[in-house]
Amino acid sequence: MSTLIGNVGSLVTNDPSHGSGPLGLLTDAAVLIEDGRIAWVGPAAEAPAADGHVDAEGRALLPGFVDSHAHLVFAGDRTAEFNARMSGQSYTAGGIRTTVAATRAATDAQLEANLTRFLTEALRQGTTTVECKSGYGLTVEDEARALRIAAKHTTETTYLGAHVVAPEFKEDPAAYVALVTGEMLDACAPHARWVDVFCEQGAFDGDQAREILTAGMARGLTPRVHANQLNHGPGVQLAVELGAASADHCTHLTDADVDALASGDTVATLLPGAEFSTRAPYPDARRLLDAGATVALSTDCNPGSSFTSSMAFCIAVAVREMGMTPDQAVWAATAGGARALRRTDVGLIAPGARADLLLLDAPSHVHLAYRPGVPLTAAVWRDGVRAV
């Protein structure tokens, strides 16, 4: 069966060969879906025949959002921590341990129910590709089961045993690093594509992060790094040096950090939900973009510091607070996320790409920033199947 989505008022292809500017914008457009893939893109007046037809009614169509940074396998609630933070207490990495205790106590069924709930919530808002990390178990068994559960729902799974030092290793972090690079890695590597580390004061320093990432790379995992969120640190430089797919957060950067990101292939993934939820300074997206760095936007959905699954919200915040234009923010939330996951089949609407599409109840993608907080999802297709 083929489906033609016609009468598209504004089409974001992210392929400049199909339209104007970096977004490859087309007006009065149509898209043909066949066998879960994009088969044709062009002017509506030139659309080929199809088995089925969807009238977009002049609305905007864009690639499904690609959320390349999320922590969705967890249990418990950190409302009290959020309330305290909003009452004047500061955010530190140690709050993660609260979720660790709840996650360890949860059953597999409870963890999977939570995961599917948040994936469904994200899909309803237009997110069709989600990366999912471990990191709330911090034992061999709990990290491995988190990845097994996540791998049932996404191919983008990340081993984050190095989220923080497990509480039972508080007095011997070197022994925990040995566990993360040894027995835990052995149990987790078969279920993961990526290896990540929280390189930050209160978590893992540069030397520890290097040891963890290189051990993961030796097992065939590709690195990504939680870098420079709370302070200036070695995370960004380490990410670029090791050829990491992304350096995530990038809130506190030196000129050398910006230059490194601009000159390498490591994507700067910005997570405005974290700054919004912790009242921290926002990263300077404009500085990165002007330097020539590739920028992605993601939710960082997690129960402690960014409890949102809304990529549209992140787009609006990035435009309002981080110096991005609406075009740049939409590109970062779609094609940018795909770059951060080293994917060429998502984040764009072009022949051969996966038919992951978001139809807005609006005439332009600009409405994602123009109308913050308003539910604008009219329909979502994933793998060519209408899911919303």
N, C-alpha and C positions, 0 to 999 in steps of 0.2 A: 504494500500500500504506500502511496505517495500522498503527501499533504502540502498544499500551497497556502502559505500565509500571505494574503494579499491586502492591498489598500493600507500598507504601512506608511504612516505619515512621515516618520523619521526613523531611519535604520542606522544603528551603530554597528558597523562591521569590524572595527579595529583593523581593517585591511585597507590601506590607502589606495591600493590598486582598484578598489571597488567604489570609492567615493572621495569626498574632499577631506583634507586635513588628516591628522594622526588617527582620528576616529573612523576614517573612511565613511563619512556620513553620506547617506542617500536619502532623498525624499521621494515620495510617491513610489515606494519600492515593494518588492515581494521576495519571498524566500521559499524555496522548494525543499522539502524533507523527504528523504527516501532511506529506508533501512537504518534509521537512527542517525543518519548523517545529513549534512547540508549538501544538496545536489546542485543547487543553482541559486544565484543571488543577482538581482538586477532591477531595472525599472518595471513597475507593475504592468505597464502597457506591453511589455515583451515577455511576460511570464508564460512558461510552458504549461501544457495541460497536466492535470493531476487527478488522482482518484478522489481526494477530498479537498475541501476548501475552508479556510478560516478567514473571516473578514476582520481585519485589525481595526477597522472603523477610524482610520487616520491616527491611530495612537503610535507611540514609540516602541520599537523593538530593539533589544540589545542582547549581547551574550549573557548567559547566566553568570552570576557573581562567582568568583573563585576565591574562597576563603582559605588562605595558605597558612593560617596560624590559629589553632583552636585547641582547647583542653577540655574534652567532653566526656571522658571516662572518669567519673567521680561520684561521690555520694556526699550527703550532708548539706549544710547551709551556713553561710557566713554573714547573715544579716546583722548580727551583733557587731561584727568587725566593721562592716560598712557604716553602721550607725555611729560607732565610736569615731571612725575616721572623719565622717561628716560633722562630728562634734568637736573636732580639733586634734585628734591623735594622728600621727603620721603613719604612712604605709611602709612596712619593711618586708623583706623576703620571708621572714619567719612565719607569717600567717599561713603559708602553704601547709605547715604541719597539722593545722586543724583539719584540713580536708583529708590529709593522709590518714588520720585516725578513723575518720568516718568511712573512707574508701576501703580500708583494710577490713572493716567490720561488715561491709555490704556483701550480699551474695552476687554471683554472676548475673542472675536474672535482674536484680535491682540495678546493677551498673548498666546492663544492656538496655533496660527500660528507660533509664535517664538519657543514655546516648541517643536512642531512637527518638525520644521526645525532642531533644534539641536539634537533631538533624531535620526532623519534620518541621519544626519551628523555622529553621533557616530556609528550608525549601519553599515554604509558603511565602517567604520574603524575597525569593529569587536566587538563592544560593544553590548552585547545582554541583559544585565541587568543594569538598571540605577536607583539609588536612587535620589529622587528629593525633594528639600526643599522649603518651603515657606520662608518668611523673607524679601520680598521687598514691602510689603503692609503696615504692622504695624498698621492697623486698624482691627477691628473685621471683617468687611465685606471683606476687601481686602485679609486678611490672609486666611479666609475661602474659598474665590473664588479661590485663588491660589491652595489650596489643592484639591478642587473639580476638577479643570482643570487637575492637575497633576494625580489625581487618575483615570482619564479616560485612561491614557497611561502607568501607572506603579503601581504595588502594593506597591512599596517601597516609601512611602510618609512620609515626616518629617515636623512636626510643629516647625517652627523656628520664632515664634513671638518675641523671645528674640534674634534677630540678633543685633540690636542696639536699644537704647531708641528712640521712635518715636519723631520727631522734636517738636510736640506740647506739649510733656511732658518733654522737655529739663530741665525745672526748677523744675520738680517734678518726678524724676525717680521712687520713691516709688509708686506713683500712677500708673505709667506704668506697673511696676511689678505686681501690684494688678490686672490690666486689663489682662495682659498676663496669670496670674494664675486663672482668674475668667471668665468673659464673653467671652474673646477671646478663651480661652481653651475650653469652652463649645461649641462654634461654630465650632472649628477646630478638636477636638478629633474624631468625627465620620468619618473624612476623612483622618486620619493619622494613621500610625503604630508606628512612633517614635516621641520623643520630643528631641529637641536640644537647646543649648544655646551657645552664643559666650561669653565664660568666658575669658575676656581680659580687660586690661586697655583701657578705652575709650568705653567699652561696658557694661559688667556685672561682678561684683566682685563675690567672692566665695560664700558669704552669699546669694546674689540675685540668683546666679545660682542654689544653693541648693534648694531654695524655688521654683523656676520655675520647676526644674527637678522632685522634689518630688510631686508637684502638678500634673504634667503630668503622673507620675507613678500611682498616685491614680486614674487616669482616664483610666488606662490600657495601657498607652503608654510606650515603652521601651526607656531608655535614650541613647543618644550619645552626645558628647561634643566637641565643638571647643575649643581646649585646647593648651595652651603654644605656640601660634603662634608667637606673637610679643615680648614676654618677659617670664621670669620665672613667674609662677603663680600657683594657686591652682587647675587648671582645670584637670590635669591628676590624681592627688590624689583623687579629687572628683569623677571623672569618675570611677575609680577602686572601690572606697568605695561604690558607688551606683550600681555597677554591670552593668555599661554602656556597650553596645555592642562595642563601639569604642571611643577612644580619638583621635581626628583628628587634624592634623598638627604636634604636638609633636616636634617642632623645638628647643625649649629651655627646656632642661631637666636636672634635678639634678640626682645624683646617686640614690636617694630615688625614684624619678619618674620612672627611668628605672627598679629598683627592683620591684616596685609596678606593672608595666606592665608585667614584666616577671613572677610574681607570681600569677597573676590573669587571668581572662578570657577576659579582655578588650583588643581589638585589637588596635594596634598603626597604625592608617591610615595616611600615609605620602602623601603629596600633592606637589610634586616638581614643578608643574606648577606655584604655588603661589610664591615660592622663585625665580624661573626663571623670572617671570613677575614683581617682586618687587625688584630684586637685593638684596634680603635678604640672610642670611646664610642658607644653606641647612640643613635639619635634618640629624643626623648621623645614618643611617640605620644599619651600621655595628655594632655600639654599642648596638643597640636594639637586633639585631639578635644574637650576641655573648652572650648576657645575657639570651636568650631564649624567648624573647617576640615574639608574633605573629604579623607580619607586613603585611599591605595591602597597595596597591598603588591605588590612585584615581586621577581624573583630577581636582576636585574643580572647574569645569567649571562655571564661573560667569563673568559678564561684567567688573568687576573692577580689580581683582587681579590675575585672571588665566583664560583668555578667550581662553581656548583650550578644545576641546572634544576628543583629541587624547590620548588614553591610550598607544599607541605605543611610542609616544613622551615622555610620563612620564616614561616608561620603560627605554628608552635611557638615559634620564637625571639621573634617579636613579642609573643606572650602571656607568655612567661617573662621577657623582658628589656626590653620597651618599654611595659609598662603597658596593653596591650590586653586586653580580654576575648576569649574564644573567638568569641563572636558578632561582635564588631567586626573581628577578624582575618579571619574567613571572608568577611564583607561586603567588606572592603578588598581581598581577593584575587580577588574575583569582580566585584561591582558597582562597587567602587572602581576596579579596573583598567579597566572599561568606561568609567567617567567620565573617566579619564585619557586614554582614546583617543577620547572624545566619541562613544561608540557607545551606541545604545539597543536594539540587537538581540542583544546578548550580556550575560552577567553576571547574568541573571535567568531565571526559569522562569515565563512568562506567555504567554497566547495571542498569536501573532504573532512571538514571539522565535525566534531560531535555536535549533534543538534540539541544543544543546551541553550535555551532561549528564555528571555524574560520580556513579557509584554506589559508595558506600563499603562495604567489608567491615566494617561497624560500624553500630551502631544510631543513632548521632548524629554530627553534624558536629563536636561537641566532641572526639571522638576524634582529630581531626587535631592538636590540641595536647596532648591527654591521653596519646597514645601516640607520642611523637616518634621518628622514624627507622624506624617500622614501615610496611611497604608495605600500604596500606589500599585500593588501587584494586581494585574488583571488576569494573567495566565502565566504558567511556567511549563516548559517542556524540558524533559531530561532524557537523553538518548532517543530523541524523537517522539517520546510518549508524553502526552499532556498529563502532567502530574498535579497541577493546581488549576 
